[in-house]
Amino acid sequence: MKKILLIIFCCFLLTPILINARECPAPANAPPLYIVHCGQDASCPCEISDFFSMLARIFNFIVYSIATPLAVIMITIGAIMILISAGNPNLAGMGKKMLWISAIGLVLVFCSWLIINFILTALGYNGAWNVL
């Protein structure tokens, strides 16, 4: 039951960010806080490049706004656990495990760019999916 409530809470928390669409074309000085910027009127239909641009925005949001701060927090907590272990091998082991898992997760998150780039290149997409 707690997991369902957590998922519902996260959905409500992220909904304003994910639904914030603007009219196409977006103003030149507008910050990239919107996900979908096309299809708002008939003069600006959505194209396949807009889909990849949307995926890039979602990827950047997940990597830079969620995964990186969470990994930094977990590395800090793991380091504090090692510091305050005072000879307790269980606490030091748990802190070391948190450090390793956080570091591996951070490496995987940043290597995901390589994986996505490889897949899109293999599919034949030559656009700049990573440039917003």
N, C-alpha and C positions, 0 to 999 in steps of 0.2 A: 504494500500500500504506500509506503514511503517513497519507493522508486517512482510510482505513478505520479504522486504529488510533485516530486522533484522535476519530472519530465514536463508536467503541465505548467509548473512555475517557470521553467526555462523557456517554454514556448511563449508564454505571456510576456516574459522579459524580452525576448528577441523579436516578437511580432512587430513592434513599431519600427525597428531597424530594417527588417526584411521587406516590409510593405511600403516603405517610404519611396514612392515613385515620383518622378518629375516629368514635365512635358518635354518632348523632344523637339529640337535639340536643347540640351542643357546650356545654361549660360556659361561663357568661357571662364568666369571667375568663381563658379560654383564649386564647393568642396565635393569630393566624390563620396557622399554619404548615401547615395541612392543606389538601388540594385538594378532596376529596369528603367532605362531612359528612352525607350522607343515604343512605338505603337500607341502613343497617347492620342494621336490624331491621324487622319488619312494621309497627310503629306509626309509622314515619317513612319513607314512600316518597319517592323522588326525584321532583321536579316540574320544570317547564321553568325556573322561576326559579333552581333549584339549578344547572342547566346554565350559565346566564349568570353566576351567582356563581362557578362554577368557572373560567369563561373570564376573569372579572375577576381572580381570584387568579393565574392563569397570566400574564395581561398585566402585573399589578403585579410579579410575580417577574422577568419578562424586562426590564421597563423599569427598575426600581429596583435590582435585584440584579445584572444582567448588563450592560445597555447603558450605563447612566450611569457606573458605575466604569470600564468599558472605554473610553468616550469621554474621560473625564478623563485616563486614562493615556495615550491616544494624543495628546491635546492637549499634555500635558506633554512627551512624547517629541518631538513636532514642534517645540515651543518650544525645547527643549534643542538639537535639531539646528540650528535657526536661530542660536542663540547660539554654538555651537561651530563654525560653518561657517568662520569666519575668512577670509572672502573667497572661499571655494569656492562657485561658483554652483550646482553640482550638489547639494551638501548643503543649501544654503539653499533651493533649489527643492523638494527632496524634503521638507524640514521644512514649508515653506509649503503644499505639497500635502497633507501629513498634517493640518495645522491645518484646512484647508478641508474635507477629507473628513470629519474628526471632527465639525466644527461642523455640517455639513449632515446627517450621520447623527443627531446629537443632536436637531436640529430635527425631522427626520422621525420619530424615535421619540416625541417629545412631541406632535407633530401627529397621530400615529396615534390618540390618544384622540378627536380631532375626527372622524376618518374612521370609527372604530368607532361613535361616538355617532350620526353621520349615518346610517350603514347601519342600525343598530338602530331608529332613529326612523322611517326609511323603511319598514322591515319591519313597523312597528306595535308594537314592544315599548315599553311605557311604564314599565317597572320601573326601579329604580335599579341598573343593572348595575355602576356604578363605585363603589358603596358596599358595603363588606363588613360 
